Amino acid sequence: MKKKTVLLGFVWMVMAAFLVQVDFSSRTPAAGVGLGAASAWAAPGQQAEEQKPRTWSGRAEYDAYQAMVTEKDLNKKIAAADAFLQKYPDSFVKEAAYITKMQVYAQLNDVPKAIEAARQGVQASPDSLQALSYLAFTFPFVFKADDDPDSAAKLAQAENDSRHGLEVLEKLKKPDNVTDEQFNQYVKGQRANFNNTLGFVELQRKDYPAAITHFRAAAEDNPADIYTFYRMGLAYLYQETPDYDHAVWNLARSVSLAKASNNPAGTEISKFLSKVYVGFHGNEEGLPEIIAQAATSPTPPEGFQVKPMPVPEKTGNPSVDAFNQMAVPLKLGGPRAQEIWSKLKGQPVELAGFIDSVEKAAEGNLYLVHIDLLDSSKETEG
């Protein structure tokens, strides 16, 4: 699907940018994950664990670690981390070595290896907030449900990672050298990240109310994330009774944020929004104003409503009138659509029209016949 391809196409650039957010105590993603950076945001449980003796096995271990931290060449830095982990597999700083690999691989746009390093970081230290954050952030971009027998297990793993990340975050203590504002902003960003992934997981499971709950929480902490509003719009749209008002608003918010940041995903999201809006409203009238309005607020104003398309007046042509009475409610969805569909399902429908085109299917002896029922359809290609 083209939209999905575009969203995934620039994910590598986003991954590297995310690392700046992950390690708050180190301003550059390539900075060495020294003991200060690795432990500055340690949760109380992790800090208790770190009260155990933390010593180097000898000067050689210390020198090997410093060689990894100070190396400027990215490929050599990975090699230094691998050499350190191989020689000192039980080192008290092995988590920092894995996080170093995670950061460097992300800078090199090798996301699979960055994810692998993050997973190893969690195995080395289950409360590794940096590793959990990266795993949560990348999951919605790399997950592919189609024909993957392990998709359910992967969703469960992502849920566990994100829920544990929230638990670690809740226990986090503010370092003395960090202001309250800096600390609160960091916590909000991480909490939004974990809730966004939890919402994505529920979106894949088609538990749309649960997805919306997580996306709302993420939006409260970070009202400027394109994907939170895009995915929340999908959840409102795909639930059993579509909520077009909130779906359109959240998709419009996503489009406005994408335009403001020149995010290439905005083009495809905008096309999708237009399709949804026209399908419900009947035309694009009013959509630019909604997008402009959504740019100013993460939530719609009280009384916001997208007006549904009216059922066309009777034309006197029985076939056209029957089609309008059937098709318009079906397009709008909701209880009325379900009622009409339950009556139509499995029943023959006789409508007069004009053959537009005939196409042979790629496989089998099947043909796809396009029939125009309305005069306006005859004037539209396809």
Residue pairs with C-beta under 8 A, 6 or more apart in sequence:
2 268
3 268
3 269
3 271
3 272
6 264
6 265
6 267
6 268
7 141
7 265
7 268
8 141
8 142
9 264
10 264
10 265
11 111
11 138
11 141
11 142
12 109
12 111
13 109
14 141
15 106
15 109
15 111
15 114
15 137
15 138
15 141
16 29
16 106
16 107
16 109
18 106
18 134
18 137
19 29
19 103
19 106
19 107
19 134
20 27
20 28
20 29
21 133
21 189
21 193
22 130
22 133
22 134
22 137
23 29
23 31
23 33
23 37
23 99
23 103
23 130
24 40
24 41
24 178
24 182
24 186
25 36
25 37
25 40
25 41
25 175
25 178
26 32
26 33
26 37
29 103
29 106
29 107
30 74
30 103
30 104
30 107
31 37
32 68
32 69
32 70
32 100
33 69
33 96
33 97
33 99
33 100
33 103
33 130
34 69
34 96
35 93
35 96
37 96
38 93
38 95
38 96
38 99
38 130
39 46
39 47
39 50
40 175
40 178
41 129
41 130
41 172
41 175
41 186
42 50
42 127
42 172
42 173
43 127
43 129
43 168
43 169
43 171
43 172
43 173
44 171
44 173
45 127
45 168
45 171
46 125
46 127
46 168
47 173
50 92
54 92
55 92
56 62
56 65
57 88
57 91
61 87
61 88
61 91
64 80
64 83
64 84
64 87
64 88
65 84
65 91
65 93
65 96
65 97
67 80
67 84
68 77
68 80
68 81
68 83
68 84
68 97
68 100
69 100
71 77
71 80
74 104
74 107
74 108
75 108
77 100
77 104
78 101
78 104
78 105
81 97
81 98
81 100
81 101
81 104
82 101
84 91
84 97
85 91
85 94
85 97
85 98
88 94
91 97
94 124
95 121
95 124
95 125
95 128
95 131
98 117
98 118
98 120
98 121
98 124
98 128
98 131
99 117
99 118
99 121
99 128
99 130
99 131
101 113
101 114
101 117
101 120
102 114
102 117
102 118
102 121
102 130
102 131
102 134
103 114
105 111
105 113
105 114
105 117
106 114
106 134
111 138
111 142
112 142
114 134
114 138
115 134
115 135
115 138
115 142
118 130
118 131
118 132
118 134
118 135
119 131
119 135
121 128
121 130
121 131
122 128
122 131
122 132
122 135
122 161
125 131
126 164
127 164
127 168
129 165
129 168
129 169
129 172
129 190
132 161
132 162
132 164
132 165
132 168
132 194
133 165
133 190
133 193
133 194
135 158
135 161
136 158
136 161
136 162
136 165
136 193
136 194
136 196
136 197
137 193
137 197
139 154
139 158
139 161
139 197
139 200
140 196
140 197
140 200
140 227
140 231
143 151
143 154
143 155
143 158
143 200
143 204
144 151
145 151
145 204
148 154
151 204
155 201
155 204
155 205
158 197
158 200
158 201
159 198
159 201
161 197
162 194
162 195
162 197
162 198
162 201
163 194
163 198
165 190
165 193
165 194
166 191
166 194
166 195
169 187
169 190
169 191
169 194
172 187
174 180
174 183
175 183
178 186
188 221
188 222
189 221
189 222
191 217
191 218
191 221
192 217
192 218
192 219
192 221
192 222
192 225
192 228
193 218
193 222
195 214
195 215
195 217
195 218
195 221
196 214
196 215
196 218
196 225
196 227
196 228
196 231
198 214
199 210
199 211
199 212
199 213
199 214
199 215
199 218
199 228
199 231
199 232
199 235
200 211
200 231
202 208
202 210
202 211
202 214
202 235
203 211
203 231
203 234
203 235
203 238
206 238
208 235
208 236
208 238
208 239
208 240
209 239
211 231
211 232
211 235
212 232
212 235
212 236
212 239
215 228
215 229
215 231
215 232
215 235
216 232
218 225
218 228
219 225
219 228
219 229
219 232
219 298
222 228
223 298
224 257
225 257
226 254
226 257
226 258
226 261
226 263
226 265
226 266
226 269
227 254
229 250
229 251
229 253
229 254
229 257
229 298
230 250
230 251
230 254
230 265
230 269
232 246
232 250
233 246
233 247
233 248
233 249
233 250
233 251
233 253
233 254
233 273
234 247
236 242
236 243
236 244
236 246
236 247
236 250
237 243
237 244
237 247
237 251
237 276
241 333
241 334
241 335
242 333
242 334
244 276
244 280
244 306
244 308
244 333
245 300
245 304
245 305
245 306
246 300
247 276
248 273
248 276
248 277
248 280
248 290
248 306
249 290
249 294
249 299
249 300
249 304
250 294
251 269
251 272
251 273
251 276
252 273
252 287
252 290
252 291
252 293
252 294
253 294
253 295
253 298
254 266
254 269
254 273
255 266
255 269
255 270
255 273
255 291
255 294
256 291
256 292
256 294
256 295
257 263
257 266
257 295
258 265
258 266
258 269
258 270
259 266
260 295
273 287
273 291
274 284
274 287
277 284
277 287
277 290
277 306
278 284
279 331
280 306
280 308
280 309
280 331
280 332
281 287
281 306
281 307
281 308
281 309
282 308
282 309
282 310
286 306
290 306
293 301
294 300
308 332
309 328
309 331
309 332
310 328
311 324
311 325
311 328
311 329
312 324
312 328
314 321
315 321
319 351
319 352
319 353
319 373
320 373
320 374
322 351
323 351
323 373
323 374
326 340
326 344
326 349
329 336
329 337
329 340
330 337
330 340
330 341
331 337
351 373
352 373
353 371
353 372
353 373
354 371
354 372
354 378
355 369
355 370
355 371
355 372
356 370
356 371
356 372
356 377
356 378
357 369
357 370
358 367
358 368
358 369
358 370
359 367
359 368
359 370
360 366
360 367
360 368
361 367
361 368
370 382
372 378
